[in-house]
């Protein structure tokens, strides 16, 4: 499946984890398209994530904030943008608990700015959301796209607010929009604050694996490649104004995920440390993905395969994560885990 349309995409957050993987995927599958990566280059948005692609003739970078309406508008006009695909977001729950206001600024106001620019210039906007907007899911149920949103962390609340703004612009202004809600993605270039790269790099360094609570939280670990194919399917075949869940439809406990990490690396399971749980930690996420499958999409990775493939990438690409682990990440890590690993309650 290839197409030359839309010809010019503005990929906000294109230097982040999912965004950079999507840029790689789209350029490979749609070589006549032009991509403008628009990224603020925060700690998790890194030029290195596209290091081998910056010489590509159809790829360019604009360093900017999605909350800067004038700059977003100027960029779209200067590059003849047809569609905005919005990956730009503050995404980590733990960071949102430590400092929530930046999540409102980027995830809510930033999305609102993109909607206004799209409305003014007559462009389509696709918004990347998360399964966390559904909140904790009780046993026996899988979230469907029409379920009420019940976010339980500042991060999830900011994403839910953005979703509702996107849908409001479709209803009020007739703006051509679509939304995908992704499961817990894993794969290359994921910043090591997230569980799979954190546990993988800790194991490779021989450091303890800090598992929140009893580790029996249930998650759908989906490979980022499947998320990219899901987004592509919605961009090409999705119905305007609609939301599509993207995941595997299956979940595992975090302890099962940890076992896969350690077994893949041949690491000692004695590295596991159960630590004080995250405040308001959702117990289970689970999504029904039948709506997206109805467009002809299907995931290629099951959760176990997705986690194992991600772990192997970190094992093979120490050049990418070792400088991160030696840098400012260490300050965050000590703040987040030092007391927990010492058995002290969080202050």
N, C-alpha and C positions, 0 to 999 in steps of 0.2 A: 504494500500500500504506500504509494508515494504521490505527492502533489506539489505543484509550484505555488499554491495558494494556501493561506495568506502569504504574500511575498515578503513582508517585513514585520517581524515580531519584536516587540519590546518585552524582554524577559527581565522583570524586576526581581532582584535577589538572585540573579543568575550566577553569582560567584559563591553562593551557599551550597549546601549539600544536595538537596533535591534539584534546585535550579541548575547547578552545573552539570549534573547528570542528564537533565532534560536537554540542555544546550548540546551536549555531545550526541545524544540520541537524535535530536531533530536535525542537526546538520548532517548526520550520517544518512538519515532516511529521506531528507528533503533538501538536497544539495543546491537547489535553485533559490531557496529562501535566504533572506538576509536576517540576521539576528543582531539586535543591539542589546547588550547586557547593561542594565541600569542597576547599579549596586552602590550602597553606602560604604562598603568594605569595612564593616564592623569586625569584631574578633572572629566571627564564624564565616564571614564573607571574604574569601581569600583568593587573590589572583592565582595562587598556585593550583587552585582546583581546576583551572583551565590552561595550565602552563603550556601544554603542547599544542594548543589551538589558537593562541593569540595571533599567529601569522596567517590564519585562515582569511581568505579574501572576503568572505561573507560574514565575518564576525568582528564586532567592535565593542568597545567598553566606554560607558559614560559613568563617571563617579558622581553619584548624587543621592539625595534623600527623597523617598517617595512622598514625604510630607511637603516638599517644596513644589507647589503647584506651577509656578512660573517655569521652573527648570524642566519639570515633566512635560509640560505643554511644548516648550521650545524643542526638547529632544524629539518628541513625536513629530513635530512639523519638519524639523531639520532632516530627519531620516525617513520621512514618508511612511510612518508606521501604520499598519493595517489593524493590528490587534495587540492588546496588552495581555500578557500572561503573568499574573501576580504571584510570585513565590516569596516576595520580600516580607519578612516577619521576624519578630523576636519569638523564639519557639520553645525555650526550655522551661519546664514547669518550676524546677528548683530556682532558677534565676528569677522567675516571675514572683516567687514567694519572697526572695531577698529584696527585690526592687521592682514593684509592679508598674509604676507610672510610665516607664518607657514602653511597656507593652501596649498601653492605651494609645500613646503617641504614634507608634509605628503601625500597629495592627488595625486600629480603628480609624484614626485620623488619616493615616497614610492611605489606607484602602479608599476612604472617602474622597481624598484628593484624586486618586486614579479614576474613580467613577466620574467625578466632575470633568476631568480632562476628556475621558472617553465620551461623555455626553456632549461636550462642546464640539469635539472634533468628529463625532459620528463614527466612533470605533467600537468594535466588540471588545469585551473584557472577560477573561477567564480567571477565576479566583481559586487559589489552592487553599483548602481548609483541612480539617483534621477530625478524626473520630472522637477526639476528646470533647467536642462540643455537645455530644450526647450525654456526657457524664457517666456515672457508674451504671452498668447494665446488669440487671438481675439475671440469675441463671434461667435458662429456658427461653431467652429472648435474644434476637439479634436486631440491631438498630436498622431501620429502614429510613429512607430519605425524608419521609413525611413525619417522622417522630418529632415530638417537641424537644427543643434544646434545653439541656440542664447542666451547664458547665459548673465545675466545682473548684477551679483554680483561677487565679488572675489571668494566666495564659489562655486557658480554655474560654473564659468569659470574653476576653478581647477578640478571639477568633469567632465566637458566636455572634458578637455584635457586628463584626465585619460581614459575616454571612447575611445577617438580616438587612444590613445596608445594601448589599449587592442585590438581594431579592426585592427590596423596596424600589430600587432604581429600575428594575425590570417592570414592576407593576406600575409605578408612577410615571415613568418617562418612556417606557417601552424600549429601554436600552437592551441591546443583545448581549446577554451575560449567561455564563454557565459556571457551576461550582463543582469541584471534586473534593470529597472528604477522604483523606488518606489514612490508612492504618499506620501503626508504628513502622516506619521505613528503616531499613538497614542497607548497607552497601558502601561503596567507595566514597571517600572524601567527607564522611560524617564526623563532625567535630567531636572530640572525645569527652565532652560533658555528657553525652547520651550513653545509655546503658551498654549496648553491644561494643562500641569502640572503647569505652572506658574500661570495661571488663577485659577486653582483648588486650589492650595496651598495658593494663596493670599486670595481667598474667605474663605477658612478654617481658615485663620489667621485674617480675617476681614479687610484686606488691600485693597486699590484701585486696580481695574482691568485696566491696561493701554492698551487701544485699539488704534492701529496705525490709524491715519487719520479718515476717515469716517467709517471704519470697513466693507466696502462692497467688500473687496478683496475676490475672490472666490478660495476655496481650496477643494481638494478631501481628506477628512479625512478617512484614511483606518486603520483598526485595525492591529497591528503588527502580530497577529496570521495569518491573511490572507496573509501578506507579507511572513511569514515563509512557509506557504503551497505553495505559488507561487514559491519561490526559490526552494523548494523541487521538485516541478513539473518540473522546468527547469533542475535541476541537473539530474533527472531520465529520462526525456523525451525530453529535449530541443535539438535543432540542433546546432552543433558546429558553432561558428562564428556569432550567431544570438543574437539579442537584444529583450527583452520582457518587455513590460510595466506591472506594477503590481499596481492595485488600484481598486476602485469600479466603475469607469466610471461615477461617479456622484459627484457633488460638492455643497457646500453651502457657504454663506458669513461668514466671521469671526464673524459678529454680531449674526448670527444664532448659531454659535458654542458657543459663550459666553452665549447666552440664555440657551442652553442645560446644560452648566457647572453650571450656577447659579440655574436653576430649579432642577437639579439632587441633588444639595446640600441644596436646600431650602434657598439659600442665597439672600440677598437684591440686586436687580438690580441697586440700587443707588450707588453701588460700582464702576460701570463702569465710566471710565474717558477716553475721547477721547484726545489723545496726539499727538504731532508732529510726522509725518509719517517717516518711514525709507527711507533713500536716495535710489532712484531707485527701489522702492518697486513694484514688479511684481503684476499686477492687477488680473490676472487669470491664474490658472493652470488647465488643464483638459486633461486626457489621454484616448485614446481608448485602451481597454484591450482585444479586440477580438482575437488577436494572441495567447495570453496565454490561453484564454478560449478554443481555438482550440486544446489545449493539454489535455483538460478534466478538467481544473481548473475552479473554480468559487468562488467568495468571499462569506463568511458566514455572514459578518457584513455589513449593510449599514452605511453611514457616521454618522447618528444620533445615532445609536446603538453603533458604535465604540467609539464615544466621551463619551457617557453616561457610558459605561463600564470602560473606562479609568478613568473617574472622580471618580467612585466608588472605584477603586483600591487605589487612593490617599487618599480618605476618610478613607479607612480601613488600610492603611499602613503608618501611621505617623512616625513609627520607622525608616522608610527608608529615608523620605525626611526632617524631622525636623533637623537632624544634618547638612544636606547640607545647609538648609536655614540659620542656625546659623553660618556657616563657611565662606569660601572664596567666596562663591556665593554672599554674601551680598555686597562685594566690587564691583563685576560686576553689580549687580542690581542697586546700587546707581549710578554708573557711567552711566548706560544705561538709567535710568528712573527718577532720582531725578529732573533734570532740566525739563524734559518733564512734570512730574506730578505737578511741581510748575508753569507750564505755560511759562517757559523760553525756548527760542530757543536753539537748540543744538549748542555747541561751536565747 
